[in-house]
Amino acid sequence: MTESPRDRGGSRETVDEPPVGMIAGNGSFPRLFLEAARRTGARVVVVAHEGETDPSIDDLGFPVRWIRLGQVGAIFDTFHKNGIARAAFVGGVRKPRLFDLRPDWKGMMILGRLSRYHDDEALRALAAEFEKEGIEIVPSTLLLPDLAAPGGLLTRRKPTEAEEADIRVGIEIARIIGPADLGQCLVVREKVVVAVEAIEGTDETIRRAGTFGGEGCVVVKMAKPGQDLRFDLPSIGPGTIRTMAEAKARVLAVEAGKTLLFDREETLSLADSSGISVVGIE
């Protein structure tokens, strides 16, 4: 995997620090986290999810325990046995998989306290349970502090005035629907919202927008108002740009400092070659 300059260094974690627990989800983030740990000498104990986490993390030289989604007690057991007092949720879980959730007794106890099964409420409840167990939940960017997207224009192409207006509409609507705990992505064209993310994820939202909105859509990704920044941050990468090119979308606006930008050089290079503008919203 190509390593961008912003992915190197910046972390204060060293071999002298206590070990960190990683609750691994899907995507490239868990591997990036462990690669950063190898560079800095940080010790990490991994709990990975069958059917979600990339099996190749077994090859990076860190202890890994594989569990089913919902086996919360197994996470606590693993971390207590390895002296873990800090842990990070790294990578997401495909939302449709939540319908196949098979929680253990600890997981059932947490779910039973929820008034609704929304992301933020569930994650906050889970984090509270970790803290009761003496395990602090830390930001997923612990070892990669420069992974967040910066503010300003990130590509050669600048949004047009009309596209800037669509970005403003997207920001306004995102702030309205955010407290309802819907997805973090919506798509606008000519001041009309053509798609809002639900359970399908960002890529399918963009594809759907391309079907209904046609060429020239503006994609906006923002953290929810009051979102706990320790987990479930919006993220983009090369796949996002490829999907936008497929849907003929023209602008990607993300919230600076609160959106993870993976494989930065490749992502922005793809955007430039596709004529897509990427902007970090301050």
C-alpha positions as a Python dict, from the first residue, in 0.01 Angstrom:
ca = {
    (1, 'M'): (0, 0, 0),
    (2, 'T'): (137, 339, -98),
    (3, 'E'): (219, 556, 198),
    (4, 'S'): (147, 926, 167),
    (5, 'P'): (370, 1180, 346),
    (6, 'R'): (79, 1284, 568),
    (7, 'D'): (31, 920, 675),
    (8, 'R'): (385, 903, 814),
    (9, 'G'): (473, 1021, 1161),
    (10, 'G'): (280, 1268, 1368),
    (11, 'S'): (196, 1012, 1638),
    (12, 'R'): (349, 1017, 1985),
    (13, 'E'): (280, 645, 2041),
    (14, 'T'): (601, 447, 2104),
    (15, 'V'): (694, 102, 2223),
    (16, 'D'): (716, 241, 2579),
    (17, 'E'): (343, 324, 2580),
    (18, 'P'): (89, 73, 2717),
    (19, 'P'): (-75, -147, 2453),
    (20, 'V'): (-382, -19, 2269),
    (21, 'G'): (-688, -227, 2179),
    (22, 'M'): (-835, -206, 1831),
    (23, 'I'): (-1194, -311, 1757),
    (24, 'A'): (-1160, -364, 1383),
    (25, 'G'): (-1437, -313, 1131),
    (26, 'N'): (-1425, -323, 754),
    (27, 'G'): (-1236, -122, 493),
    (28, 'S'): (-870, -21, 476),
    (29, 'F'): (-862, 173, 803),
    (30, 'P'): (-771, -120, 1036),
    (31, 'R'): (-473, -207, 817),
    (32, 'L'): (-360, 157, 804),
    (33, 'F'): (-386, 173, 1184),
    (34, 'L'): (-165, -136, 1224),
    (35, 'E'): (85, -17, 965),
    (36, 'A'): (117, 308, 1163),
    (37, 'A'): (165, 101, 1479),
    (38, 'R'): (449, -91, 1314),
    (39, 'R'): (620, 232, 1208),
    (40, 'T'): (599, 386, 1555),
    (41, 'G'): (654, 72, 1759),
    (42, 'A'): (312, 93, 1923),
    (43, 'R'): (171, -230, 2064),
    (44, 'V'): (-182, -318, 1952),
    (45, 'V'): (-416, -604, 2044),
    (46, 'V'): (-682, -659, 1777),
    (47, 'V'): (-1037, -787, 1799),
    (48, 'A'): (-1162, -845, 1443),
    (49, 'H'): (-1510, -924, 1311),
    (50, 'E'): (-1576, -1228, 1094),
    (51, 'G'): (-1726, -1129, 760),
    (52, 'E'): (-1631, -763, 805),
    (53, 'T'): (-1260, -724, 878),
    (54, 'D'): (-1003, -794, 604),
    (55, 'P'): (-841, -1130, 694),
    (56, 'S'): (-501, -998, 581),
    (57, 'I'): (-458, -815, 913),
    (58, 'D'): (-351, -1155, 1049),
    (59, 'D'): (-30, -1108, 849),
    (60, 'L'): (85, -784, 1014),
    (61, 'G'): (237, -938, 1327),
    (62, 'F'): (-17, -828, 1589),
    (63, 'P'): (-227, -1058, 1811),
    (64, 'V'): (-576, -1092, 1660),
    (65, 'R'): (-890, -1251, 1804),
    (66, 'W'): (-1175, -1314, 1561),
    (67, 'I'): (-1533, -1282, 1686),
    (68, 'R'): (-1886, -1259, 1549),
    (69, 'L'): (-2060, -924, 1536),
    (70, 'G'): (-2227, -865, 1874),
    (71, 'Q'): (-1988, -1067, 2091),
    (72, 'V'): (-1914, -779, 2327),
    (73, 'G'): (-1816, -1001, 2618),
    (74, 'A'): (-1544, -1157, 2405),
    (75, 'I'): (-1396, -812, 2340),
    (76, 'F'): (-1380, -735, 2713),
    (77, 'D'): (-1233, -1076, 2787),
    (78, 'T'): (-957, -1030, 2526),
    (79, 'F'): (-867, -681, 2638),
    (80, 'H'): (-864, -763, 3009),
    (81, 'K'): (-635, -1061, 2947),
    (82, 'N'): (-393, -836, 2757),
    (83, 'G'): (-395, -542, 2998),
    (84, 'I'): (-574, -305, 2763),
    (85, 'A'): (-687, 23, 2923),
    (86, 'R'): (-739, 217, 2595),
    (87, 'A'): (-913, 105, 2277),
    (88, 'A'): (-1027, 248, 1945),
    (89, 'F'): (-1309, 155, 1707),
    (90, 'V'): (-1134, 144, 1369),
    (91, 'G'): (-1335, 88, 1052),
    (92, 'G'): (-1709, 56, 1011),
    (93, 'V'): (-1969, -219, 990),
    (94, 'R'): (-2197, -258, 692),
    (95, 'K'): (-2537, -158, 821),
    (96, 'P'): (-2730, -444, 656),
    (97, 'R'): (-2518, -684, 867),
    (98, 'L'): (-2686, -544, 1178),
    (99, 'F'): (-2997, -742, 1085),
    (100, 'D'): (-2784, -1058, 1129),
    (101, 'L'): (-2657, -949, 1470),
    (102, 'R'): (-2616, -1238, 1716),
    (103, 'P'): (-2523, -1067, 2043),
    (104, 'D'): (-2388, -1249, 2346),
    (105, 'W'): (-2539, -1177, 2689),
    (106, 'K'): (-2330, -861, 2729),
    (107, 'G'): (-2435, -735, 2387),
    (108, 'M'): (-2800, -814, 2461),
    (109, 'M'): (-2778, -620, 2786),
    (110, 'I'): (-2651, -310, 2602),
    (111, 'L'): (-2910, -338, 2324),
    (112, 'G'): (-3185, -379, 2580),
    (113, 'R'): (-3112, -34, 2721),
    (114, 'L'): (-3154, 143, 2387),
    (115, 'S'): (-3470, 332, 2304),
    (116, 'R'): (-3388, 298, 1932),
    (117, 'Y'): (-3119, 122, 1730),
    (118, 'H'): (-2949, 427, 1588),
    (119, 'D'): (-2574, 451, 1533),
    (120, 'D'): (-2490, 728, 1775),
    (121, 'E'): (-2703, 598, 2061),
    (122, 'A'): (-2572, 243, 2022),
    (123, 'L'): (-2207, 352, 2001),
    (124, 'R'): (-2238, 583, 2301),
    (125, 'A'): (-2396, 301, 2502),
    (126, 'L'): (-2118, 65, 2396),
    (127, 'A'): (-1851, 320, 2486),
    (128, 'A'): (-2011, 369, 2828),
    (129, 'E'): (-1995, -6, 2886),
    (130, 'F'): (-1625, -8, 2794),
    (131, 'E'): (-1564, 268, 3046),
    (132, 'K'): (-1742, 65, 3316),
    (133, 'E'): (-1494, -211, 3236),
    (134, 'G'): (-1204, 31, 3285),
    (135, 'I'): (-1130, 71, 2914),
    (136, 'E'): (-1116, 425, 2773),
    (137, 'I'): (-1239, 469, 2416),
    (138, 'V'): (-993, 688, 2224),
    (139, 'P'): (-1025, 843, 1875),
    (140, 'S'): (-965, 611, 1582),
    (141, 'T'): (-706, 861, 1457),
    (142, 'L'): (-484, 798, 1762),
    (143, 'L'): (-197, 666, 1547),
    (144, 'L'): (-287, 865, 1234),
    (145, 'P'): (-360, 1219, 1352),
    (146, 'D'): (-318, 1369, 1003),
    (147, 'L'): (-576, 1145, 840),
    (148, 'A'): (-853, 1407, 867),
    (149, 'A'): (-927, 1611, 556),
    (150, 'P'): (-794, 1970, 565),
    (151, 'G'): (-1001, 2274, 480),
    (152, 'G'): (-1012, 2454, 146),
    (153, 'L'): (-984, 2345, -216),
    (154, 'L'): (-797, 2012, -237),
    (155, 'T'): (-799, 1964, -615),
    (156, 'R'): (-714, 2167, -924),
    (157, 'R'): (-1074, 2225, -1031),
    (158, 'K'): (-1270, 2482, -834),
    (159, 'P'): (-1651, 2452, -790),
    (160, 'T'): (-1859, 2688, -1004),
    (161, 'E'): (-2088, 2943, -842),
    (162, 'A'): (-2385, 2714, -904),
    (163, 'E'): (-2201, 2423, -742),
    (164, 'E'): (-2107, 2643, -446),
    (165, 'A'): (-2479, 2715, -403),
    (166, 'D'): (-2550, 2340, -406),
    (167, 'I'): (-2283, 2287, -140),
    (168, 'R'): (-2455, 2545, 82),
    (169, 'V'): (-2789, 2368, 33),
    (170, 'G'): (-2625, 2037, 122),
    (171, 'I'): (-2473, 2178, 441),
    (172, 'E'): (-2805, 2327, 547),
    (173, 'I'): (-2998, 2004, 491),
    (174, 'A'): (-2726, 1791, 652),
    (175, 'R'): (-2756, 1997, 970),
    (176, 'I'): (-3133, 1946, 970),
    (177, 'I'): (-3133, 1568, 916),
    (178, 'G'): (-2819, 1496, 1121),
    (179, 'P'): (-2998, 1481, 1458),
    (180, 'A'): (-3230, 1215, 1312),
    (181, 'D'): (-2920, 990, 1284),
    (182, 'L'): (-2955, 931, 911),
    (183, 'G'): (-2648, 878, 695),
    (184, 'Q'): (-2366, 1130, 662),
    (185, 'C'): (-2396, 1180, 285),
    (186, 'L'): (-2646, 1361, 69),
    (187, 'V'): (-2644, 1467, -295),
    (188, 'V'): (-2772, 1792, -446),
    (189, 'R'): (-2825, 1915, -799),
    (190, 'E'): (-2948, 2264, -886),
    (191, 'K'): (-3050, 2322, -521),
    (192, 'V'): (-3261, 2004, -518),
    (193, 'V'): (-3172, 1716, -283),
    (194, 'V'): (-3174, 1408, -506),
    (195, 'A'): (-3047, 1145, -259),
    (196, 'V'): (-2993, 1102, 115),
    (197, 'E'): (-2787, 817, 260),
    (198, 'A'): (-2974, 558, 462),
    (199, 'I'): (-2863, 198, 519),
    (200, 'E'): (-2708, 149, 175),
    (201, 'G'): (-2389, 349, 231),
    (202, 'T'): (-2222, 636, 48),
    (203, 'D'): (-2137, 466, -282),
    (204, 'E'): (-2491, 340, -343),
    (205, 'T'): (-2628, 682, -247),
    (206, 'I'): (-2409, 844, -512),
    (207, 'R'): (-2510, 587, -774),
    (208, 'R'): (-2877, 644, -696),
    (209, 'A'): (-2824, 1019, -726),
    (210, 'G'): (-2665, 971, -1066),
    (211, 'T'): (-2970, 777, -1179),
    (212, 'F'): (-3218, 1042, -1069),
    (213, 'G'): (-3014, 1362, -1082),
    (214, 'G'): (-2803, 1298, -1388),
    (215, 'E'): (-2470, 1461, -1462),
    (216, 'G'): (-2339, 1741, -1242),
    (217, 'C'): (-2444, 1634, -891),
    (218, 'V'): (-2274, 1771, -579),
    (219, 'V'): (-2196, 1523, -300),
    (220, 'V'): (-2180, 1652, 60),
    (221, 'K'): (-2045, 1446, 353),
    (222, 'M'): (-2062, 1587, 705),
    (223, 'A'): (-2044, 1461, 1060),
    (224, 'K'): (-2375, 1473, 1243),
    (225, 'P'): (-2423, 1770, 1479),
    (226, 'G'): (-2291, 1671, 1820),
    (227, 'Q'): (-2142, 1350, 1681),
    (228, 'D'): (-1899, 1168, 1908),
    (229, 'L'): (-1571, 1209, 1718),
    (230, 'R'): (-1420, 896, 1871),
    (231, 'F'): (-1596, 677, 1619),
    (232, 'D'): (-1801, 656, 1300),
    (233, 'L'): (-1646, 959, 1131),
    (234, 'P'): (-1737, 1021, 766),
    (235, 'S'): (-1470, 888, 531),
    (236, 'I'): (-1373, 912, 165),
    (237, 'G'): (-1111, 746, -51),
    (238, 'P'): (-1033, 641, -409),
    (239, 'G'): (-1350, 428, -426),
    (240, 'T'): (-1561, 736, -352),
    (241, 'I'): (-1408, 922, -647),
    (242, 'R'): (-1449, 625, -881),
    (243, 'T'): (-1817, 600, -787),
    (244, 'M'): (-1861, 974, -842),
    (245, 'A'): (-1697, 949, -1185),
    (246, 'E'): (-1929, 659, -1271),
    (247, 'A'): (-2231, 869, -1166),
    (248, 'K'): (-2090, 1181, -1339),
    (249, 'A'): (-2096, 1380, -1015),
    (250, 'R'): (-1879, 1691, -1021),
    (251, 'V'): (-1810, 1804, -664),
    (252, 'L'): (-1732, 1636, -333),
    (253, 'A'): (-1760, 1862, -26),
    (254, 'V'): (-1650, 1714, 308),
    (255, 'E'): (-1630, 1854, 658),
    (256, 'A'): (-1270, 1951, 731),
    (257, 'G'): (-1121, 1798, 1043),
    (258, 'K'): (-1412, 1556, 1081),
    (259, 'T'): (-1383, 1348, 762),
    (260, 'L'): (-1120, 1078, 717),
    (261, 'L'): (-934, 1104, 385),
    (262, 'F'): (-779, 767, 297),
    (263, 'D'): (-499, 726, 40),
    (264, 'R'): (-488, 1103, 2),
    (265, 'E'): (-254, 1129, -296),
    (266, 'E'): (-436, 862, -498),
    (267, 'T'): (-779, 1003, -407),
    (268, 'L'): (-698, 1359, -511),
    (269, 'S'): (-510, 1247, -821),
    (270, 'L'): (-813, 1046, -932),
    (271, 'A'): (-1033, 1347, -867),
    (272, 'D'): (-810, 1570, -1079),
    (273, 'S'): (-801, 1322, -1366),
    (274, 'S'): (-1182, 1288, -1348),
    (275, 'G'): (-1248, 1663, -1338),
    (276, 'I'): (-1399, 1636, -990),
    (277, 'S'): (-1359, 1914, -737),
    (278, 'V'): (-1291, 1813, -374),
    (279, 'V'): (-1342, 2078, -107),
    (280, 'G'): (-1288, 2072, 270),
    (281, 'I'): (-1567, 2269, 440),
    (282, 'E'): (-1431, 2469, 732),
}
